[in-house]
Amino acid sequence: MKLDKKNTLWLYRKRYLTESIFDIFKNDLRDKRLRTHSLETSKGKLFLSFLSLILHSGVCKIMREKDIFKDYTLIELLYELKKSK
Protein backbone atom coordinates (compact mmCIF):
# COMPACT_ATOMS: atom_id res chain seq x y z
CA MET A 1 0.00 0.00 0.00
CA LYS A 2 1.48 3.33 -1.04
CA LEU A 3 0.65 6.45 0.91
CA ASP A 4 1.62 10.04 0.41
CA LYS A 5 3.15 12.09 3.22
CA LYS A 6 -0.14 13.66 4.30
CA ASN A 7 -1.96 10.32 4.68
CA THR A 8 1.02 8.74 6.43
CA LEU A 9 1.10 11.55 8.99
CA TRP A 10 -2.68 11.28 9.49
CA LEU A 11 -2.43 7.52 10.10
CA TYR A 12 0.47 7.99 12.50
CA ARG A 13 -1.46 10.56 14.53
CA LYS A 14 -4.50 8.28 14.68
CA ARG A 15 -2.31 5.40 15.86
CA TYR A 16 -0.68 7.61 18.49
CA LEU A 17 -4.10 8.75 19.74
CA THR A 18 -5.30 5.14 19.98
CA GLU A 19 -2.19 4.10 21.87
CA SER A 20 -2.59 7.05 24.25
CA ILE A 21 -6.17 6.06 25.01
CA PHE A 22 -5.19 2.47 25.73
CA ASP A 23 -2.37 3.72 27.98
CA ILE A 24 -4.81 5.82 30.00
CA PHE A 25 -7.20 2.88 30.18
CA LYS A 26 -4.50 0.45 31.33
CA ASN A 27 -2.59 2.64 33.74
CA ASP A 28 -4.94 5.31 35.07
CA LEU A 29 -8.43 3.86 35.11
CA ARG A 30 -8.18 0.10 35.62
CA ASP A 31 -6.86 -2.10 38.34
CA LYS A 32 -4.42 -4.76 37.27
CA ARG A 33 -7.01 -7.55 37.32
CA LEU A 34 -10.76 -7.72 36.99
CA ARG A 35 -11.14 -10.10 39.96
CA THR A 36 -14.57 -11.33 38.92
CA HIS A 37 -16.12 -14.76 38.86
CA SER A 38 -18.64 -14.43 36.06
CA LEU A 39 -18.63 -13.21 32.49
CA GLU A 40 -21.48 -10.76 33.19
CA THR A 41 -19.54 -9.11 36.02
CA SER A 42 -16.43 -8.86 33.85
CA LYS A 43 -18.40 -7.25 31.05
CA GLY A 44 -19.97 -4.83 33.53
CA LYS A 45 -16.61 -3.77 34.94
CA LEU A 46 -15.18 -3.30 31.45
CA PHE A 47 -18.23 -1.26 30.43
CA LEU A 48 -17.81 1.02 33.46
CA SER A 49 -14.13 1.39 32.64
CA PHE A 50 -15.10 2.36 29.08
CA LEU A 51 -17.52 5.00 30.41
CA SER A 52 -14.75 6.28 32.71
CA LEU A 53 -12.45 6.59 29.71
CA ILE A 54 -15.07 8.63 27.84
CA LEU A 55 -15.49 10.97 30.83
CA HIS A 56 -11.71 11.23 31.28
CA SER A 57 -11.28 12.20 27.62
CA GLY A 58 -14.11 14.74 27.83
CA VAL A 59 -12.72 16.43 30.93
CA CYS A 60 -9.23 16.56 29.41
CA LYS A 61 -10.65 18.10 26.23
CA ILE A 62 -12.43 20.83 28.19
CA MET A 63 -9.31 21.44 30.28
CA ARG A 64 -7.26 21.89 27.08
CA GLU A 65 -9.86 24.22 25.53
CA LYS A 66 -10.11 26.39 28.66
CA ASP A 67 -6.33 26.23 29.29
CA ILE A 68 -6.84 24.81 32.78
CA PHE A 69 -3.81 22.51 32.55
CA LYS A 70 -1.53 25.47 33.30
CA ASP A 71 -3.05 25.69 36.82
CA TYR A 72 -4.18 22.13 37.60
CA THR A 73 -3.48 18.55 36.68
CA LEU A 74 -6.50 16.33 36.13
CA ILE A 75 -6.09 14.77 39.58
CA GLU A 76 -5.86 18.19 41.23
CA LEU A 77 -8.96 19.40 39.42
CA LEU A 78 -10.96 16.33 40.46
CA TYR A 79 -9.79 16.84 44.05
CA GLU A 80 -10.94 20.48 43.98
CA LEU A 81 -14.30 19.43 42.56
CA LYS A 82 -14.62 16.80 45.28
CA LYS A 83 -13.96 19.43 47.96
CA SER A 84 -16.71 21.68 46.57
CA LYS A 85 -19.21 18.82 46.68
Backbone as a chain_set.jsonl record, in Angstrom:
{"seq": "MKLDKKNTLWLYRKRYLTESIFDIFKNDLRDKRLRTHSLETSKGKLFLSFLSLILHSGVCKIMREKDIFKDYTLIELLYELKKSK", "coords": {"N": [[0.846, -1.172, 0.0], [0.696, 2.099, -0.955], [1.294, 5.283, 0.331], [0.862, 8.808, 0.514], [2.699, 11.591, 1.917], [0.995, 13.151, 3.522], [-1.219, 11.467, 4.159], [0.154, 9.435, 5.482], [1.131, 10.77, 7.763], [-1.342, 11.436, 8.928], [-2.359, 8.857, 9.515], [-0.409, 8.018, 11.334], [-0.799, 9.835, 13.444], [-3.397, 9.117, 14.221], [-2.897, 6.511, 15.11], [-1.172, 7.045, 17.242], [-2.928, 8.461, 18.922], [-4.78, 6.424, 19.509], [-3.105, 4.611, 20.863], [-2.467, 6.207, 23.06], [-4.928, 6.427, 24.339], [-5.401, 3.759, 25.078], [-3.269, 3.497, 26.855], [-3.992, 5.256, 28.925], [-6.305, 3.943, 29.721], [-5.269, 1.46, 30.599], [-3.379, 2.165, 32.608], [-4.285, 4.326, 34.211], [-7.047, 4.146, 34.758], [-7.893, 1.484, 35.262], [-7.744, -1.33, 37.466], [-5.202, -3.808, 38.058], [-6.2, -6.383, 37.663], [-9.33, -7.942, 36.839], [-10.743, -9.428, 38.729], [-13.153, -10.97, 38.977], [-15.892, -13.332, 38.986], [-17.696, -14.124, 37.137], [-18.809, -13.976, 33.734], [-20.639, -11.962, 33.104], [-20.232, -10.069, 35.154], [-17.594, -9.344, 34.598], [-17.906, -8.183, 32.072], [-19.515, -6.034, 32.837], [-17.777, -4.549, 34.517], [-15.802, -3.866, 32.646], [-17.349, -2.319, 30.922], [-18.016, -0.146, 32.594], [-15.443, 0.844, 32.965], [-14.939, 1.668, 30.364], [-16.842, 3.732, 30.118], [-15.744, 5.446, 32.021], [-13.379, 6.103, 30.73], [-14.367, 7.576, 28.574], [-15.449, 9.792, 29.961], [-13.094, 10.761, 31.149], [-11.62, 11.505, 28.872], [-13.313, 13.514, 27.9], [-13.249, 15.448, 29.976], [-10.526, 16.096, 29.926], [-10.382, 17.229, 27.376], [-11.977, 19.537, 27.664], [-10.457, 20.812, 29.612], [-8.129, 21.352, 28.131], [-9.192, 23.088, 26.166], [-10.053, 25.27, 27.711], [-7.707, 26.014, 28.83], [-6.86, 25.074, 31.342], [-4.984, 23.316, 32.239], [-2.637, 24.645, 32.794], [-2.847, 25.512, 35.382], [-3.831, 23.388, 36.93], [-3.503, 19.831, 37.386], [-5.169, 16.918, 36.077], [-5.867, 15.247, 38.213], [-5.63, 17.019, 40.389], [-7.645, 18.856, 39.737], [-9.945, 17.227, 39.89], [-9.839, 16.646, 42.593], [-10.27, 19.203, 43.692], [-12.87, 19.643, 42.765], [-14.148, 17.633, 44.173], [-13.873, 18.575, 46.775], [-15.561, 20.788, 46.699], [-17.986, 19.622, 46.58]], "CA": [[0.0, 0.0, 0.0], [1.476, 3.329, -1.04], [0.652, 6.452, 0.912], [1.624, 10.036, 0.412], [3.154, 12.09, 3.221], [-0.136, 13.658, 4.297], [-1.964, 10.321, 4.68], [1.017, 8.737, 6.427], [1.1, 11.547, 8.993], [-2.679, 11.284, 9.486], [-2.431, 7.52, 10.102], [0.471, 7.994, 12.499], [-1.465, 10.564, 14.525], [-4.505, 8.277, 14.681], [-2.306, 5.404, 15.862], [-0.679, 7.61, 18.494], [-4.096, 8.753, 19.743], [-5.304, 5.143, 19.982], [-2.186, 4.097, 21.872], [-2.594, 7.049, 24.251], [-6.173, 6.062, 25.008], [-5.187, 2.473, 25.731], [-2.366, 3.719, 27.981], [-4.811, 5.823, 30.001], [-7.195, 2.875, 30.176], [-4.5, 0.448, 31.325], [-2.587, 2.645, 33.742], [-4.936, 5.31, 35.07], [-8.43, 3.86, 35.107], [-8.175, 0.099, 35.624], [-6.865, -2.095, 38.34], [-4.419, -4.765, 37.274], [-7.011, -7.548, 37.325], [-10.761, -7.719, 36.99], [-11.143, -10.099, 39.965], [-14.566, -11.327, 38.921], [-16.121, -14.763, 38.864], [-18.635, -14.434, 36.063], [-18.632, -13.21, 32.494], [-21.476, -10.757, 33.188], [-19.543, -9.11, 36.016], [-16.432, -8.862, 33.849], [-18.402, -7.251, 31.051], [-19.969, -4.827, 33.528], [-16.611, -3.767, 34.94], [-15.179, -3.297, 31.448], [-18.229, -1.256, 30.429], [-17.813, 1.017, 33.46], [-14.127, 1.392, 32.635], [-15.105, 2.36, 29.085], [-17.516, 4.998, 30.413], [-14.753, 6.285, 32.708], [-12.455, 6.592, 29.708], [-15.073, 8.634, 27.844], [-15.494, 10.967, 30.83], [-11.711, 11.233, 31.281], [-11.284, 12.2, 27.623], [-14.113, 14.74, 27.827], [-12.723, 16.428, 30.929], [-9.232, 16.559, 29.406], [-10.647, 18.096, 26.226], [-12.434, 20.826, 28.192], [-9.308, 21.444, 30.277], [-7.264, 21.895, 27.083], [-9.864, 24.222, 25.528], [-10.112, 26.386, 28.662], [-6.334, 26.229, 29.29], [-6.841, 24.811, 32.784], [-3.81, 22.508, 32.553], [-1.533, 25.471, 33.304], [-3.051, 25.695, 36.817], [-4.175, 22.134, 37.603], [-3.484, 18.552, 36.685], [-6.498, 16.327, 36.127], [-6.089, 14.766, 39.578], [-5.861, 18.186, 41.234], [-8.96, 19.4, 39.415], [-10.956, 16.333, 40.456], [-9.795, 16.841, 44.048], [-10.938, 20.481, 43.983], [-14.297, 19.434, 42.564], [-14.615, 16.799, 45.276], [-13.964, 19.433, 47.957], [-16.707, 21.683, 46.571], [-19.209, 18.823, 46.677]], "C": [[0.897, 1.242, 0.0], [0.65, 4.488, -0.506], [1.52, 7.675, 0.68], [1.946, 10.537, 1.827], [1.987, 12.519, 4.111], [-0.926, 12.501, 4.928], [-1.14, 9.528, 5.696], [1.013, 9.452, 7.775], [-0.248, 11.409, 9.689], [-2.823, 9.923, 10.172], [-1.574, 7.414, 11.358], [-0.176, 8.693, 13.687], [-2.644, 9.773, 15.085], [-3.984, 7.12, 15.527], [-1.819, 5.9, 17.219], [-1.842, 7.891, 19.445], [-4.682, 7.468, 20.325], [-4.411, 4.561, 21.065], [-2.261, 4.909, 23.165], [-3.838, 6.678, 25.045], [-6.024, 4.726, 25.725], [-4.246, 2.605, 26.924], [-3.126, 4.288, 29.176], [-5.7, 4.737, 30.591], [-6.451, 1.875, 31.045], [-3.931, 0.981, 32.63], [-3.328, 3.568, 34.701], [-6.308, 4.863, 35.577], [-8.684, 2.46, 35.641], [-7.229, -0.419, 36.687], [-6.128, -3.096, 37.467], [-5.248, -5.964, 36.83], [-8.482, -7.216, 37.522], [-11.281, -8.295, 38.3], [-12.647, -10.359, 40.014], [-14.695, -12.828, 38.702], [-17.081, -15.115, 37.735], [-18.38, -13.522, 34.868], [-19.433, -11.911, 32.542], [-20.806, -9.677, 34.044], [-18.324, -8.52, 35.32], [-16.849, -7.859, 32.792], [-18.861, -5.939, 31.682], [-18.822, -3.948, 33.961], [-15.915, -3.124, 33.741], [-16.024, -2.17, 30.868], [-18.07, 0.006, 31.274], [-16.448, 1.661, 33.228], [-14.178, 2.171, 31.323], [-15.791, 3.71, 29.288], [-16.568, 5.964, 31.115], [-13.771, 6.89, 31.715], [-13.092, 7.717, 28.889], [-15.114, 9.909, 28.674], [-14.108, 11.587, 30.997], [-11.323, 12.039, 30.044], [-12.044, 13.511, 27.502], [-13.596, 15.823, 28.754], [-11.385, 16.974, 30.441], [-9.411, 17.504, 28.221], [-11.076, 19.485, 26.69], [-11.284, 21.558, 28.877], [-8.336, 22.041, 29.257], [-7.881, 23.138, 26.453], [-9.859, 25.458, 26.421], [-8.746, 26.726, 29.254], [-6.214, 26.084, 30.811], [-5.603, 24.021, 33.178], [-2.636, 23.342, 33.065], [-1.636, 25.663, 34.817], [-3.237, 24.388, 37.577], [-3.82, 20.935, 36.732], [-4.908, 17.994, 36.777], [-6.83, 15.859, 37.543], [-6.38, 15.928, 40.526], [-7.236, 18.795, 40.989], [-10.063, 18.533, 40.013], [-10.993, 16.458, 41.975], [-10.502, 18.136, 44.445], [-12.44, 20.353, 43.8], [-14.901, 18.608, 43.685], [-14.795, 17.637, 46.548], [-15.207, 20.332, 47.893], [-18.036, 20.946, 46.633], [-19.79, 18.999, 48.051]], "O": [[1.755, 1.396, 0.869], [-0.523, 4.653, -0.842], [2.748, 7.591, 0.652], [1.499, 9.95, 2.812], [2.0, 12.274, 5.317], [-1.262, 12.559, 6.111], [-1.689, 9.007, 6.666], [0.904, 8.806, 8.818], [-0.299, 11.277, 10.912], [-3.347, 9.841, 11.282], [-1.978, 6.786, 12.337], [-0.108, 8.199, 14.812], [-2.863, 9.763, 16.296], [-4.576, 6.789, 16.554], [-2.034, 5.239, 18.235], [-1.755, 7.595, 20.637], [-5.04, 7.427, 21.502], [-4.907, 4.068, 22.079], [-2.13, 4.348, 24.252], [-3.807, 6.622, 26.275], [-6.474, 4.58, 26.862], [-4.412, 1.892, 27.914], [-2.925, 3.85, 30.309], [-5.833, 4.625, 31.81], [-6.939, 1.484, 32.105], [-4.0, 0.303, 33.655], [-3.022, 3.586, 35.893], [-6.681, 5.174, 36.708], [-9.623, 2.271, 36.414], [-6.076, 0.001, 36.788], [-6.406, -3.213, 36.273], [-5.029, -6.504, 35.745], [-8.829, -6.314, 38.285], [-12.169, -7.71, 38.92], [-13.318, -10.006, 40.983], [-13.749, -13.501, 38.293], [-17.255, -16.291, 37.415], [-17.808, -12.439, 34.998], [-18.961, -10.874, 32.075], [-20.821, -8.5, 33.683], [-18.056, -7.325, 35.441], [-16.222, -6.811, 32.635], [-18.628, -4.863, 31.131], [-18.877, -2.73, 33.795], [-15.488, -1.972, 33.812], [-15.485, -1.178, 30.377], [-17.997, 1.108, 30.731], [-16.316, 2.884, 33.289], [-13.535, 3.212, 31.188], [-15.38, 4.713, 28.706], [-16.584, 7.164, 30.838], [-13.378, 8.049, 31.845], [-12.426, 8.696, 28.552], [-14.845, 10.993, 28.156], [-13.971, 12.811, 30.985], [-10.761, 13.128, 30.159], [-11.486, 14.513, 27.053], [-13.511, 16.988, 28.365], [-11.134, 18.175, 30.532], [-8.667, 18.475, 28.084], [-10.595, 20.492, 26.172], [-11.149, 22.774, 28.744], [-7.779, 23.114, 29.488], [-7.188, 24.13, 26.228], [-9.681, 26.574, 25.933], [-8.638, 27.625, 30.088], [-5.546, 26.879, 31.472], [-5.205, 24.052, 34.342], [-1.733, 22.804, 33.705], [-0.633, 25.946, 35.473], [-2.845, 24.285, 38.74], [-3.834, 21.015, 35.504], [-5.749, 18.549, 37.483], [-7.949, 16.053, 38.016], [-7.273, 15.835, 41.368], [-7.914, 19.202, 41.933], [-11.018, 19.058, 40.584], [-12.064, 16.384, 42.578], [-11.249, 18.162, 45.423], [-13.208, 20.897, 44.594], [-16.034, 18.852, 44.102], [-15.747, 17.436, 47.302], [-15.83, 20.603, 48.92], [-19.093, 21.571, 46.727], [-20.828, 18.416, 48.361]]}, "num_chains": 1, "name": "protein.A"}
